Structures are given as structure tokens and as C-alpha cells.
Amino acid sequence: MVDDKEVEQRHAALASQSRREVLAVLGDAHEPMDATALAARVGLHITTVRFHLEQLENAGLIRREPTHGGHRGRPRVLFSITAAARNAEGHRQLAEVLADALSSDPDGGRARAVAAGERWADANADGISLGADGDAATPLVQMLDRMGFGPVLSGDGDDRAIELLACPFRDTAAAHPGVVCSVHWGLIKRTLNTIGHDSGEVALLPFVEPELCMVPLNLSSREQSDAGVPAIPS
């Protein structure tokens, strides 16, 4: 049986665009690579790459291979992709398995999925804070971008919304919306709560178009009721 921790780690690791890029480079490499070489390939600071490597390793998607290479001092650490994460189809199948495991819960997996999303937000909250203008949209966009959702802020005034153009688990969400979209709602809700914003003013509207989800902002009490916050399909 897949436990909650594994669900969170796999989902978080595969949802980050930067981690997907690191994983893709390792998958294409003919031999293991170290953090320095990876940082040069993906154009990120080595400290950031090491953070992503740790998340991928914790999720079981890569392995480390320490080697002294005939030199004194600390061993050079090389990384390679695991068989379980060898290709994108494997990632999709893994996400399907995890979502299916949660959907067997009496509530369809919603409670555990939302809780997983909240812990996912907590694990990636560094640097996310309410701006000086008190606007919650900016830090929420920052978090969603960090997680690979391709967020774009649109509209103005009470009609503002965040368009999610690149859900990293769109196919799995379409098959298991009660689980995957609930994870994403947990991420959004906890991010808002962390910066001191009322999550009741925000909704998640999955699949308003085949490849578009939306996060309407600044909902009134009546609109919240009409939208069914969080507006996640059964």
C-alpha cells in the first residue's frame, strides 16, 4: 500500500518544472553526473540543484553514487536516474497508481489529498510571503510557478483570476480529479493561510477548458457559495 509520505514526495518531485528538467538531463545522460555539471546544464545555481536532487532522491527517482576517483578528501557524488523514473510514461503511470490508491478511501481520497497538498506547500514555502501591498496574488503565483503550473494573472479588480496553463498532472487529474485537484487545492489553501490571507476568498476551478484551470480571486460570500469553494469535481 502506498503511504501518505510517498504520495507527497512523488507528487512534489514530479510537479516542479526545474526538477523535471534535472530528471530529464539525467535520463538523457550516458553516465552519472555530479551537481556541478547538472547546474551548468539546467542553468541553475548549484545550491538550488542540490536541493532539487535531494527531493528527487527522497522520492526514489534518482540514486547517488559516491566515488573517490583516486583523489583524497570528500568523495565526488554522482547521480543517476532510477529504473522507476526512466521515462515520462513511467511518471504518468506512477501518478495514476498513487491517485488510484488514494481514491479507494471512503471520501474518494479528498481529505488525505488536501492534507498532502498542505504539507507540500509547507515543504516549499521558503521565500513565499505577502508583499508590502498586501496583495495575495503575487506570492500565490510565485508558489504555483515554482510547482510547474504555468500561472498567469489575468483580469483586474474583483474579476482577477490566476490561469493555470501547465498543470504537470493534467492527464491524471482528468482521470482522478477528486484526488489530484484536491492536492492542488490543499497547496493553494495552505499557501494563502501561510501568508495570512483568507482562503475562503479563493476558489479552484478545474478544467474550465480542456487545458485550462483557474483560481478566481476576491470572491464575495455569495460567489463563494455559487462557486462551491473549493470547486473541485467529484
MARLUMVO-150017 format. One record per residue: residue number from 1; residue in three letters; y, z, x of N, C-alpha, C, O in turn. Coordinates in steps of 0.001 Angstrom, whole numbers. Atoms other than C-alpha are relative to their C-alpha. Layout:
N
[NUM, 'ALA', [Y, Z, X], [Y, Z, X], [Y, Z, X], [Y, Z, X]]
...
end
This chain:
234
[1, 'MET', [-1204, 0, 844], [0, 0, 0], [1252, 0, 877], [1314, 713, 1879]]
[2, 'VAL', [-1237, 85, -754], [3486, -890, 1249], [894, 1174, -363], [1167, 1397, -1543]]
[3, 'ASP', [-835, -1157, 313], [5686, 2212, 1587], [1473, -376, -20], [1856, -1469, 395]]
[4, 'ASP', [-1424, 264, 164], [9410, 2505, 908], [677, -339, 1321], [1518, -1236, 1378]]
[5, 'LYS', [-648, 220, -1294], [10368, 2663, 4588], [-232, -1418, 488], [683, -2056, 1009]]
[6, 'GLU', [295, 1356, -448], [8621, -607, 5358], [761, -1025, -826], [1250, -2020, -291]]
[7, 'VAL', [-761, 901, 860], [10244, -2293, 2371], [1440, -86, 490], [1985, -1181, 631]]
[8, 'GLU', [-1385, -33, -446], [13690, -1189, 3568], [177, -723, 1337], [1107, -1513, 1503]]
[9, 'GLN', [-135, 574, -1337], [13112, -2212, 7187], [-155, -1513, -24], [629, -2229, 600]]
[10, 'ARG', [211, 1442, 63], [11737, -5659, 6382], [1169, -688, -691], [1679, -1697, -203]]
[11, 'HIS', [-1088, 611, 759], [14412, -6418, 3809], [1277, -19, 814], [1962, -1040, 874]]
[12, 'ALA', [-1229, -81, -784], [17244, -5232, 6037], [-45, -939, 1201], [939, -1612, 1507]]
[13, 'ALA', [116, 836, -1196], [15946, -7049, 9107], [132, -1480, -332], [792, -2220, 397]]
[14, 'LEU', [-3, 1419, 337], [15470, -10382, 7361], [1266, -434, -721], [1562, -1627, -781]]
[15, 'ALA', [-1199, 359, 750], [18687, -10224, 5341], [1209, -261, 892], [2160, -910, 457]]
[16, 'SER', [-1144, 178, -899], [21024, -10177, 8361], [-40, -1383, 646], [-1034, -1763, 1265]]
[17, 'GLN', [-61, 1333, -588], [22140, -13642, 9445], [-137, 59, 1521], [-824, -772, 2116]]
[18, 'SER', [88, -110, -1459], [22560, -12502, 13048], [-1426, 288, 438], [-1897, -272, 1428]]
[19, 'ARG', [1391, -290, -378], [19046, -11049, 13128], [-896, -1210, -232], [-1841, -1439, 523]]
[20, 'ARG', [787, 1218, 213], [17656, -14248, 11644], [214, -976, 1155], [-714, -1672, 1566]]
[21, 'GLU', [-274, 892, -1131], [19377, -16163, 14453], [-747, 466, 1249], [-1328, -343, 1972]]
[22, 'VAL', [738, -543, -1146], [17912, -13846, 17093], [-1484, -299, -144], [-2144, -699, 815]]
[23, 'LEU', [1420, 241, 244], [14489, -14189, 15499], [-341, -1475, 184], [-1399, -1814, 714]]
[24, 'ALA', [240, 1435, -142], [14820, -17981, 15378], [-39, -419, 1471], [-873, -1231, 1871]]
[25, 'VAL', [-10, 319, -1436], [15709, -18152, 19091], [-1305, 445, 646], [-1896, -305, 1423]]
[26, 'LEU', [1258, -481, -558], [12688, -16016, 19982], [-1170, -851, -474], [-2110, -1098, 281]]
[27, 'GLY', [1077, 820, 526], [10499, -18140, 17719], [-84, -1354, 685], [-1169, -1918, 823]]
[28, 'ASP', [-25, 1310, -658], [11589, -21330, 19493], [-265, 85, 1501], [-563, -922, 2145]]
[29, 'ALA', [145, -174, -1449], [11288, -19862, 22994], [-1456, -194, 437], [-2388, 166, -283]]
[30, 'HIS', [1341, 222, -546], [8318, -20845, 25155], [-529, 1228, 737], [-1705, 1288, 1096]]
[31, 'GLU', [401, -1222, -680], [8262, -17425, 26793], [922, 1137, -459], [2000, 879, -993]]
[32, 'PRO', [-829, -1137, 410], [9595, -13895, 26130], [1383, -44, 648], [1545, -576, 1746]]
[33, 'MET', [-1376, -1, -485], [13350, -13374, 26576], [536, 1416, 43], [86, 2281, -709]]
[34, 'ASP', [-632, -1311, -31], [15492, -10406, 27541], [1286, -22, -818], [1719, -1081, -1271]]
[35, 'ALA', [-1181, -120, 839], [18570, -9140, 25696], [1174, -808, 542], [1956, -1358, -232]]
[36, 'THR', [-1103, 745, -607], [20974, -10767, 28154], [-84, -1478, -350], [911, -2088, -740]]
[37, 'ALA', [187, 1417, 314], [19512, -14235, 27631], [219, -268, -1490], [804, -1284, -1866]]
[38, 'LEU', [-181, 158, 1439], [19443, -13748, 23867], [1473, 58, -390], [1935, -719, -1226]]
[39, 'ALA', [-1427, -130, 292], [23081, -12624, 23803], [737, -1293, 329], [1624, -1716, -413]]
[40, 'ALA', [-628, 1260, -396], [24076, -15801, 25645], [-322, -1118, -990], [527, -1965, -1266]]
[41, 'ARG', [434, 1059, 920], [22109, -17984, 23204], [660, 119, -1371], [1045, -889, -1963]]
[42, 'VAL', [-533, -162, 1361], [23434, -16488, 19968], [1495, 308, -22], [2098, 376, -1093]]
[43, 'GLY', [-1442, -213, -72], [26971, -15780, 21194], [465, 1352, -487], [1559, 1472, -1039]]
[44, 'LEU', [-355, -1354, 403], [26966, -12042, 20502], [40, 910, 1222], [-564, 604, 2250]]
[45, 'HIS', [-42, -969, -1091], [27764, -9037, 22701], [-1399, 581, 193], [-2145, 741, -773]]
[46, 'ILE', [1343, -469, -290], [24671, -7679, 24405], [-323, 1308, -736], [-1468, 1527, -1130]]
[47, 'THR', [234, -1244, 739], [25108, -4268, 22744], [-375, -302, -1449], [-1251, 352, -2014]]
[48, 'THR', [320, 407, 1365], [25070, -5957, 19333], [-1399, -585, -74], [-2149, -299, -1008]]
[49, 'VAL', [1329, 603, -23], [21991, -7963, 20262], [-1076, 1069, 150], [-2126, 985, -486]]
[50, 'ARG', [971, -1084, -148], [20195, -4809, 21394], [-205, 746, -1307], [-1324, 1147, -1628]]
[51, 'PHE', [118, -639, 1312], [20957, -3234, 18013], [-884, -840, -917], [-1768, -307, -1588]]
[52, 'HIS', [804, 875, 849], [19506, -6269, 16214], [-1464, -29, 452], [-2374, -74, -376]]
[53, 'LEU', [1372, -11, -516], [16456, -6261, 18476], [-736, 1271, -427], [-1920, 1235, -765]]
[54, 'GLU', [619, -1258, 430], [15817, -2618, 17640], [-409, -63, -1470], [-1488, 402, -1839]]
[55, 'GLN', [315, 111, 1420], [15966, -3376, 13904], [-1185, -926, -226], [-2048, -636, -1054]]
[56, 'LEU', [1113, 941, 127], [13619, -6344, 14271], [-1308, 608, 484], [-2370, 376, -93]]
[57, 'GLU', [1210, -659, -516], [11198, -4294, 16342], [-492, 1065, -981], [-1693, 1168, -1234]]
[58, 'ASN', [390, -1021, 969], [11235, -1420, 13841], [-657, -612, -1224], [-1510, 13, -1854]]
[59, 'ALA', [559, 687, 1162], [10413, -3940, 11117], [-1300, -725, 327], [-1912, -1330, -553]]
[60, 'GLY', [1259, 637, -381], [7430, -5246, 13092], [90, -1502, 162], [-934, -2186, 123]]
[61, 'LEU', [-182, 1445, -104], [8920, -8733, 13543], [29, -492, 1445], [-195, -1674, 1703]]
[62, 'ILE', [44, 355, -1418], [9180, -8673, 17352], [-690, 1130, 760], [-853, 2235, 243]]
[63, 'ARG', [600, -1020, -868], [7492, -6816, 20205], [716, -23, 1344], [1239, -1058, 1757]]
[64, 'ARG', [-599, -70, -1332], [8829, -5634, 23557], [-1076, 23, 1048], [-2167, 547, 824]]
[65, 'GLU', [956, 112, -1085], [7110, -6302, 26857], [669, 422, 1313], [1182, -425, 2044]]
[66, 'PRO', [-607, -456, -1260], [8383, -4120, 29732], [-736, -581, 1203], [-1965, -652, 1218]]
[67, 'THR', [618, 526, -1212], [7791, -5638, 33149], [892, 305, 1191], [2106, 111, 1137]]
[68, 'HIS', [-772, -308, -1211], [8837, -4544, 36636], [306, -1254, 804], [1305, -1305, 1522]]
[69, 'GLY', [-262, 1260, -680], [8566, -8051, 38005], [124, 129, 1503], [777, -696, 2141]]
[70, 'GLY', [-37, -156, -1437], [8106, -6740, 41527], [1272, 631, 531], [1458, 701, 1746]]
[71, 'HIS', [-1261, -596, -430], [11526, -5048, 41606], [-3, 1503, -272], [-686, 1979, -1179]]
[72, 'ARG', [-139, -1422, 224], [12429, -1390, 41903], [980, 257, -1146], [1718, -626, -1584]]
[73, 'GLY', [-930, -388, 1049], [14307, 510, 39244], [-585, -162, -1387], [-1798, -272, -1568]]
[74, 'ARG', [434, 96, 1385], [14198, 239, 35484], [-673, -1339, -265], [-238, -2370, 247]]
[75, 'PRO', [698, 1261, 284], [11767, -2344, 34134], [864, -925, -846], [1638, -463, -1685]]
[76, 'ARG', [-658, 993, 838], [13161, -5539, 32665], [-779, -92, -1308], [-2001, -243, -1295]]
[77, 'VAL', [661, 6, 1305], [12412, -5547, 28939], [127, -1387, -622], [1230, -1896, -820]]
[78, 'LEU', [42, 1315, 635], [11361, -8842, 27383], [-449, 147, -1451], [-1156, 1092, -1801]]
[79, 'PHE', [335, -45, 1415], [10996, -9596, 23680], [-641, -1314, -429], [-274, -2386, 51]]
[80, 'SER', [632, 1185, 562], [8769, -11992, 21787], [-274, 237, -1482], [-369, 1379, -1931]]
[81, 'ILE', [223, -84, 1432], [8147, -12745, 18132], [-1454, 356, -283], [-2344, -25, 476]]
[82, 'THR', [1369, -340, 374], [5078, -11325, 16395], [-588, -1104, -863], [134, -1948, -1395]]
[83, 'ALA', [679, 1006, 807], [2499, -13416, 14594], [432, 74, -1457], [499, -949, -2140]]
[84, 'ALA', [-383, -183, 1401], [3612, -11936, 11251], [1331, -662, -321], [1602, -979, -1480]]
[85, 'ALA', [-1328, 574, 213], [7104, -13385, 11732], [130, -1364, 661], [1231, -1755, 1048]]
[86, 'ARG', [5, 1234, -764], [6142, -16705, 13293], [827, -1105, -635], [1388, -1928, 88]]
[87, 'ASN', [-756, 1087, 621], [7821, -18948, 10729], [675, 462, -1292], [391, 1547, -1800]]
[88, 'ALA', [-773, -362, 1193], [10146, -18944, 7732], [-888, 173, -1216], [-595, 994, -2086]]
[89, 'GLU', [921, -142, 1129], [7266, -19384, 5315], [-638, 1371, 14], [-862, 1971, -1037]]
[90, 'GLY', [549, -1345, -109], [5785, -16173, 6627], [994, 1033, -495], [606, 2006, -1142]]
[91, 'HIS', [-1027, -916, 478], [9096, -14422, 5952], [53, -6, -1524], [134, 1046, -2158]]
[92, 'ARG', [-55, 99, 1459], [9157, -15721, 2392], [-1199, 692, -637], [-1052, 1425, -1615]]
[93, 'GLN', [1198, -615, 543], [5577, -14650, 1768], [56, 1522, 127], [-377, 2246, -769]]
[94, 'LEU', [-119, -1441, -197], [6290, -11215, 3216], [917, 608, -1052], [586, 1633, -1648]]
[95, 'ALA', [-926, -499, 1009], [9287, -10737, 924], [-643, 9, -1378], [-424, 933, -2162]]
[96, 'GLU', [701, 66, 1283], [7148, -11819, -2037], [-976, 1166, -139], [-1054, 1794, -1195]]
[97, 'VAL', [980, -1084, 39], [4454, -9286, -1154], [686, 1341, -227], [226, 2149, -1034]]
[98, 'LEU', [-712, -1264, 143], [6955, -6443, -809], [576, 159, -1409], [488, 1232, -2005]]
[99, 'ALA', [-557, -64, 1357], [8677, -7294, -4100], [-1097, 205, -1023], [-920, 960, -1979]]
[100, 'ASP', [1116, -148, 929], [5332, -7600, -5864], [-546, 1421, 22], [-933, 1962, -1014]]
[101, 'ALA', [501, -1368, -115], [4255, -4207, -4535], [876, 970, -787], [359, 1857, -1465]]
[102, 'LEU', [-905, -886, 724], [7348, -2509, -5964], [-19, -267, -1503], [147, 660, -2297]]
[103, 'SER', [-67, 340, 1418], [7197, -4362, -9279], [-1129, 619, -808], [-1095, 591, -2038]]
[104, 'SER', [1099, -657, 710], [3972, -2528, -10125], [377, 1403, -474], [-392, 2025, -1207]]
[105, 'ASP', [-472, -1306, 472], [5994, 693, -10667], [222, -36, -1514], [453, -1108, -2074]]
[106, 'PRO', [-206, -32, 1455], [6355, 1837, -14304], [1321, -627, -450], [1382, -1234, -1520]]
[107, 'ASP', [-1300, 570, 373], [10037, 782, -14316], [224, -1371, 609], [1355, -1857, 649]]
[108, 'GLY', [-131, 1306, -625], [9323, -2523, -12608], [542, 52, 1409], [893, -977, 1986]]
[109, 'GLY', [-455, -146, -1377], [10391, -1126, -9264], [1486, 215, 158], [1975, 301, 1284]]
[110, 'ARG', [-1458, -85, -91], [14071, -736, -10116], [480, 1240, 730], [1326, 1148, 1619]]
[111, 'ALA', [-493, -1249, -592], [14513, 2915, -9158], [-210, 7, 1510], [714, 317, 2263]]
[112, 'ARG', [259, 7, -1443], [12849, 2580, -5763], [793, -1099, 683], [1224, -934, 1824]]
[113, 'ALA', [-754, 1103, -589], [14598, -756, -5184], [1465, 383, 188], [2044, 126, 1243]]
[114, 'VAL', [-1394, -437, -126], [18063, 686, -5901], [132, 1026, 1122], [1064, 960, 1924]]
[115, 'ALA', [-38, -1015, -1053], [17289, 3684, -3673], [-140, -638, 1376], [507, -207, 2331]]
[116, 'ALA', [155, 705, -1273], [16151, 1312, -916], [1299, -688, 389], [1683, -682, 1559]]
[117, 'GLY', [-1281, 641, -277], [19413, -615, -1237], [1050, 987, 451], [1868, 682, 1319]]
[118, 'GLU', [-957, -1041, -402], [21400, 2599, -973], [-238, 433, 1444], [708, 590, 2216]]
[119, 'ARG', [303, -395, -1382], [19596, 3618, 2210], [290, -1139, 971], [671, -905, 2117]]
[120, 'TRP', [-339, 1169, -806], [20045, 93, 3529], [1494, -7, 299], [1907, -284, 1426]]
[121, 'ALA', [-1446, -79, -211], [23792, 470, 3027], [353, 1106, 983], [1195, 916, 1861]]
[122, 'ASP', [-275, -1122, -905], [23775, 3856, 4771], [-307, -371, 1446], [412, 29, 2361]]
[123, 'ALA', [425, 357, -1352], [21974, 2365, 7771], [926, -1011, 652], [895, -1184, 1870]]
[124, 'ASN', [-869, 1047, -542], [24601, -370, 8161], [1466, 250, -322], [2260, -689, -394]]
[125, 'ALA', [-1355, -338, 442], [27781, 1486, 7203], [1011, 141, 1126], [2194, 351, 855]]
[126, 'ASP', [-936, -168, -1110], [29303, 1686, 10697], [1146, -1003, -99], [920, -2206, -234]]
[127, 'GLY', [-1171, 868, 14], [32838, 315, 10651], [444, -428, -1377], [1440, -1141, -1503]]
[128, 'ILE', [-374, 365, 1363], [32944, -64, 6865], [840, 1122, -591], [355, 2245, -726]]
[129, 'SER', [-872, -1024, 565], [35903, 1801, 5354], [1055, -642, -876], [1331, -1836, -758]]
[130, 'LEU', [-1044, 471, 894], [38592, 1481, 2704], [1249, -299, 813], [1677, 520, 1626]]
[131, 'GLY', [-1184, 397, -746], [41609, -389, 4043], [1225, 811, -380], [1207, 1574, -1346]]
[132, 'ALA', [-1235, -750, 234], [45126, 1002, 4195], [591, -305, -1371], [1286, 533, -1945]]
[133, 'ASP', [-535, 373, 1302], [45982, -875, 989], [-850, 533, -1149], [-516, 331, -2317]]
[134, 'GLY', [852, -575, 1029], [43176, 917, -858], [-851, -998, -740], [-1464, -648, -1748]]
[135, 'ASP', [762, 1047, 667], [41503, -2369, -1796], [-1463, 65, 423], [-1767, 0, 1614]]
[136, 'ALA', [1419, -118, -309], [37714, -2059, -2029], [-642, -1349, 307], [-1741, -1394, 860]]
[137, 'ALA', [610, 1315, -158], [37128, -5822, -1913], [-281, -330, 1467], [-1336, -873, 1795]]
[138, 'THR', [145, 373, -1408], [37655, -6192, 1844], [-1225, 639, 659], [-2023, -80, 1261]]
[139, 'PRO', [1200, -579, -615], [35051, -3651, 3027], [-1294, -444, -673], [-2327, -551, -13]]
[140, 'LEU', [1206, 470, 680], [32594, -4827, 364], [-368, -1403, 473], [-1543, -1695, 698]]
[141, 'VAL', [246, 1340, -544], [32970, -8433, 1533], [-548, 113, 1420], [-1461, -621, 1799]]
[142, 'GLN', [454, -188, -1377], [32530, -7210, 5113], [-1469, 394, 44], [-2230, -148, 845]]
[143, 'MET', [1397, -423, 34], [29257, -5458, 4271], [-905, -1145, -449], [-1944, -1385, 165]]
[144, 'LEU', [829, 1086, 518], [27899, -8388, 2253], [-108, -1142, 1009], [-1149, -1792, 1107]]
[145, 'ASP', [50, 1013, -1051], [28809, -10783, 5056], [-932, 435, 1119], [-1697, -371, 1650]]
[146, 'ARG', [873, -547, -1039], [27069, -8525, 7568], [-1469, -160, -375], [-2319, -349, 495]]
[147, 'MET', [1372, 90, 478], [23933, -8700, 5424], [-451, -1432, -274], [-1604, -1654, -644]]
[148, 'GLY', [399, 1390, 113], [23983, -12503, 5213], [137, -630, -1367], [-548, -1613, -1653]]
[149, 'PHE', [-133, 526, 1357], [25129, -13121, 1614], [1046, -1109, -129], [1182, -1694, -1204]]
[150, 'GLY', [-1025, 1032, 72], [27926, -15556, 2458], [1043, 274, -1064], [1310, -601, -1888]]
[151, 'PRO', [-942, -348, 1070], [30524, -13727, 308], [1350, -689, 145], [1865, -862, 1250]]
[152, 'VAL', [-1336, 593, 31], [33774, -15399, -727], [773, 678, -1126], [315, 702, -2269]]
[153, 'LEU', [-832, -656, 1002], [36558, -13510, -2533], [803, -1063, -748], [1498, -1872, -133]]
[154, 'SER', [-697, 1005, 801], [37959, -15570, -5413], [796, 669, -1112], [569, 1833, -1443]]
[155, 'GLY', [-799, -507, 1103], [40498, -15152, -8204], [1082, 950, 460], [1273, 1158, 1658]]
[156, 'ASP', [-1038, -977, -312], [43333, -12642, -8397], [155, 952, -1175], [-356, 706, -2268]]
[157, 'GLY', [-211, -988, 1042], [44418, -9602, -10367], [-1302, 551, -539], [-2214, 887, 216]]
[158, 'ASP', [1207, -537, 632], [41837, -8424, -12877], [-1143, -999, -43], [-2249, -660, -465]]
[159, 'ASP', [1039, 1037, 42], [39912, -11694, -12528], [-671, -219, 1351], [-1396, -1196, 1534]]
[160, 'ARG', [601, 185, -1324], [38879, -11196, -8913], [-1508, 191, -54], [-2023, 975, -851]]
[161, 'ALA', [1458, -129, -105], [35225, -11600, -8007], [-419, -413, 1406], [274, -1173, 2081]]
[162, 'ILE', [591, 425, -1265], [33077, -11925, -4915], [-1147, -944, -331], [-2101, -558, -1007]]
[163, 'GLU', [1066, 977, 202], [30958, -15066, -4976], [-993, 127, 1154], [-594, 127, 2318]]
[164, 'LEU', [1052, -91, -1003], [27628, -14740, -3136], [-668, -1364, 107], [-1435, -1765, -769]]
[165, 'LEU', [415, 1387, -142], [26846, -18196, -1802], [-1296, -179, 779], [-1862, -1273, 798]]
[166, 'ALA', [1144, 181, -901], [23932, -17498, 518], [-943, 1189, -39], [-1238, 1783, 998]]
[167, 'CYS', [966, -1097, 72], [21546, -14858, -782], [-1188, -309, 892], [-1841, -1335, 699]]
[168, 'PRO', [1085, 289, -935], [18969, -14600, 2018], [-1385, 77, -637], [-2370, -333, -23]]
[169, 'PHE', [1291, -109, 678], [16207, -13892, -524], [61, -625, -1391], [-502, -88, -2345]]
[170, 'ARG', [-218, 599, 1315], [17173, -16251, -3340], [-1313, -338, -702], [-1469, -26, -1883]]
[171, 'ASP', [1257, 390, 634], [13660, -17605, -3983], [-772, 1219, -490], [-1305, 1225, -1599]]
[172, 'THR', [704, -1218, 392], [12130, -14138, -4026], [732, 707, -1127], [97, 1267, -2021]]
[173, 'ALA', [-783, -621, 1068], [14984, -12828, -6192], [-239, -706, -1327], [-296, -57, -2371]]
[174, 'ALA', [256, 739, 1230], [14350, -15594, -8719], [-1350, 385, -606], [-1506, 428, -1826]]
[175, 'ALA', [1336, -370, 480], [10697, -14562, -8937], [-105, 1470, -359], [-873, 1835, -1250]]
[176, 'HIS', [53, -1451, 219], [11305, -10783, -8831], [1414, 570, -101], [1784, 1412, 717]]
[177, 'PRO', [-1396, -451, 66], [14919, -10196, -9976], [136, 1496, -203], [1069, 2102, 326]]
[178, 'GLY', [-99, -1428, 245], [14249, -6658, -11177], [-86, 821, 1263], [489, 1906, 1341]]
[179, 'VAL', [146, -708, -1275], [13293, -5641, -7632], [1087, -416, 987], [1858, 423, 1454]]
[180, 'VAL', [-895, 463, -1061], [15338, -7807, -5270], [1465, 198, -374], [2252, 671, 446]]
[181, 'CYS', [-1394, -174, 409], [18571, -7789, -7278], [361, 1477, -101], [1515, 1853, 108]]
[182, 'SER', [-262, -1443, 45], [18208, -4031, -7744], [250, 554, 1397], [1079, 1448, 1568]]
[183, 'VAL', [-280, -388, -1384], [18031, -3611, -3964], [1445, -356, 349], [2168, 436, 954]]
[184, 'HIS', [-1352, 453, -314], [21226, -5617, -3691], [1040, 814, -759], [2114, 1094, -227]]
[185, 'TRP', [-922, -855, 740], [22881, -3564, -6433], [133, 1367, 676], [1230, 1920, 754]]
[186, 'GLY', [-59, -1260, -725], [21954, -393, -4544], [872, -95, 1229], [1617, 834, 1541]]
[187, 'LEU', [-848, 239, -1174], [23586, -1854, -1435], [1476, 0, -384], [2295, 639, 276]]
[188, 'ILE', [-1382, 102, 444], [26780, -2679, -3338], [521, 1366, -480], [1613, 1789, -101]]
[189, 'LYS', [-421, -1279, 577], [26935, 637, -5221], [250, 1041, 1090], [1273, 1725, 1068]]
[190, 'ARG', [-170, -1004, -1041], [26421, 2808, -2131], [1171, -348, 911], [1887, 546, 1362]]
[191, 'THR', [-1141, 394, -831], [28940, 781, -112], [1309, 414, -663], [2202, 942, 0]]
[192, 'LEU', [-1205, -392, 727], [31569, 1350, -2801], [172, 1516, -16], [1273, 2027, 186]]
[193, 'ASN', [-81, -1464, 25], [30732, 5036, -3083], [392, 558, 1364], [1133, 1536, 1457]]
[194, 'THR', [-294, -454, -1361], [30908, 5413, 702], [1486, -94, 316], [2032, 763, 1012]]
[195, 'ILE', [-1426, 161, -283], [34476, 4119, 792], [862, 676, -1060], [2084, 527, -1060]]
[196, 'GLY', [-741, -758, 995], [35436, 6302, -2173], [459, -796, -1195], [1443, -436, -1841]]
[197, 'HIS', [-376, 843, 1140], [35563, 3570, -4818], [-1029, 178, -1113], [-2217, 358, -847]]
[198, 'ASP', [876, -178, 1156], [34120, 3874, -8328], [-859, -1245, -202], [-337, -2312, -524]]
[199, 'SER', [895, 1149, 160], [31055, 1611, -8504], [-103, -428, -1458], [-582, -1524, -1748]]
[200, 'GLY', [13, 372, 1403], [31389, 1677, -12301], [986, -1095, -339], [937, -1652, -1437]]
[201, 'GLU', [-985, 1059, 228], [34262, -801, -11942], [-515, -1361, 466], [210, -2354, 413]]
[202, 'VAL', [544, 1211, -602], [31962, -3415, -10422], [-1342, -329, -634], [-2082, 571, -1031]]
[203, 'ALA', [1297, 436, 525], [29011, -5458, -11675], [-655, -960, 988], [8, -1502, 1872]]
[204, 'LEU', [717, 1040, -740], [26351, -7661, -10103], [-576, -960, -1027], [-1383, -564, -1869]]
[205, 'LEU', [467, 1023, 933], [25717, -10901, -11997], [-850, -1014, 764], [-306, -1937, 1372]]
[206, 'PRO', [858, 931, -735], [22686, -12689, -10520], [-99, -1358, -688], [-125, -1447, -1916]]
[207, 'PHE', [304, 1352, 463], [22232, -16435, -10875], [895, -461, -1151], [409, -945, -2173]]
[208, 'VAL', [-915, 589, 973], [25349, -17330, -12821], [-69, -1523, 97], [243, -2237, -856]]
[209, 'GLU', [390, 1380, -230], [24478, -20707, -11337], [-1265, 51, 841], [-1554, 1094, 1426]]
[210, 'PRO', [1275, -51, -736], [21165, -21698, -9675], [108, 549, 1419], [-833, 1176, 1907]]
[211, 'GLU', [-151, -474, -1371], [22562, -20899, -6209], [1264, 841, 160], [1892, 837, 1219]]
[212, 'LEU', [-1208, -825, -57], [25396, -18521, -7040], [-195, 1288, -784], [-562, 1267, -1959]]
[213, 'CYS', [-87, -1303, 657], [25541, -14802, -7808], [1439, 479, 150], [2155, 27, 1043]]
[214, 'MET', [-1392, -451, -45], [28797, -12958, -8484], [89, 1514, -131], [-751, 2156, -762]]
[215, 'VAL', [-319, -1420, 114], [30246, -9473, -8116], [1405, 100, -567], [2369, 135, 198]]
[216, 'PRO', [-1332, -166, 591], [33129, -9159, -10616], [596, 1352, 377], [-118, 2353, 443]]
[217, 'LEU', [-691, -1223, -394], [35702, -6555, -9601], [975, 438, -1093], [1371, -357, -1945]]
[218, 'ASN', [-1037, -534, 886], [38088, -4316, -11539], [-352, -121, -1480], [493, -515, -2284]]
[219, 'LEU', [389, 72, 1400], [36118, -4178, -14788], [558, 1185, -776], [569, 2310, -276]]
[220, 'SER', [-402, -1084, 882], [37543, -2161, -17673], [-1249, 621, -610], [-2346, 81, -461]]
[221, 'SER', [1148, -662, 621], [35304, 260, -19594], [-689, -915, -988], [-1919, -952, -1039]]
[222, 'ARG', [594, 896, 984], [34796, -2300, -22363], [-760, -1129, 692], [-1866, -1487, 288]]
[223, 'GLU', [651, 1092, -734], [33991, -5073, -19896], [-1260, 477, 672], [-2235, -268, 771]]
[224, 'GLN', [1208, -535, -608], [31529, -2793, -18140], [-1133, 15, -1013], [-2267, -345, -697]]
[225, 'SER', [1015, -55, 1045], [29692, -2308, -21403], [-508, -1388, -336], [-1711, -1599, -494]]
[226, 'ASP', [383, 1369, 327], [29732, -6020, -22175], [-833, -629, 1099], [-1763, -1389, 830]]
[227, 'ALA', [721, 589, -1125], [28523, -6911, -18685], [-1340, 665, 222], [-2216, 91, 868]]
[228, 'GLY', [1260, -705, -212], [25748, -4326, -18782], [-159, 433, 1439], [-1192, 166, 2053]]
[229, 'VAL', [-2, -359, -1414], [26592, -2873, -15380], [-1168, 927, 331], [-1369, 1901, -394]]
[230, 'PRO', [-16, 1243, -771], [24666, -3433, -13234], [-726, -1094, -762], [-1816, -853, -1280]]
[231, 'ALA', [554, 1088, 810], [23951, -6797, -14888], [-1131, -693, 737], [-983, -1819, 1212]]
[232, 'ILE', [1175, 514, -699], [20525, -7324, -13365], [-1060, -327, -1047], [-1392, 539, -1857]]
[233, 'PRO', [945, 391, 1040], [17975, -9263, -15466], [-1313, 733, 105], [-1686, 1197, 1182]]
[234, 'SER', [1311, -656, 18], [14641, -7764, -16496], [-1047, -913, 599], [-2218, -542, 676]]
end
